[in-house]
């Protein structure tokens, strides 16, 4: 796989919540570290996502903000 996004995180699908249109996918990218993505239901099906399967979180953003309390 080659991709232009600089931030890719390999992980394991921890859970998938499928709705009428979208699917919430939680990837565990390290022990105790999770990333959540909202993708279309059709994309989840096309990718053949299932719990325990390896997948990549790909983050493509032009800005990243930092905040403090």
Secondary structure, 3 states (H helix, E strand, C coil): CCCCCCEEEEEEEEEEEECCCEEEEEEEEECCEEEEEEEEHHHHHHHCCCCCCEEEEEECCCCCCCCCC
